[in-house]
Amino acid sequence: MKIHLKVNSSNLRHTRFTVFTNGANCGTLIMTNEEFKRFCDLLRKGARNNVDLTASGIIYTEEDRREQ
């Protein structure tokens, strides 16, 4: 199984991303930036060797906040 998390947009508070499983669009989710990071970590830990997990896109960072 392949899971891909594609970040569509990210700002100071939220990350909007689309989940693809084996190339099929499973839907778009919106989480706080911290929740998104935890979600990715959870998937990585649970996936182990059975799942190919990738993420792409640009996520808003603390450095971005300092530049404003």
N, C-alpha and C positions, 0 to 999 in steps of 0.2 A: 504494500500500500504506500502511496506517495501523498503526503500532505504538504501543501504550499500555502503560506500566509502572505498575502500581498497587501502591503500597506498602501492605502489609497491617499490618505491624508493624516497629518498629525499636527497638533498645535500644543499650546501651553498645557492644556488639560486632557485632551482626548486623542485617541488613535482610532481611525476608521480603517478597517481591513476586510478583505475578502478571503474566504476559506475555499481552497480547491482541494478535492480529494480525487486522486487518479485523473486529474485534468478536468473534472466536472466542478462547476461552480456550485458550492453548497450554501452560499449566502454571504451577506456582509454584516459585520458586527462592529459595534462601537464600544470601547472600554476606556477607562482612564489609562494614562500611560503606564502607571505602575501595575494595574491589572493586566495590561497587555504583556508586560514583561513576565509577570508571574504565570500567565496563561502559556506563554512560549516555554518557560521552564518546566511547567507541568507536563506539557506534551512531550518534551524531550526526555524527561525522566520516565514517563510511562511508555514511550514508544520503544525504547531500547533498540534492538537490532531488527525488529519486525517492520518498522516504519521509516521511510525516508522523509524526514521533516526539513523543510527549507522555509526561509522567510526572506522577503525582499522589500525594498522601499526605504524611504527615509523617515526616521522617527525623531520627533522633537526631543531635544536633549536639554540638560541643565545649562550647557554652554550657550544654547540658543536663547535661553531666558536671560542670561547675563548680558547678552548683546543688545537687548531691547531697552 
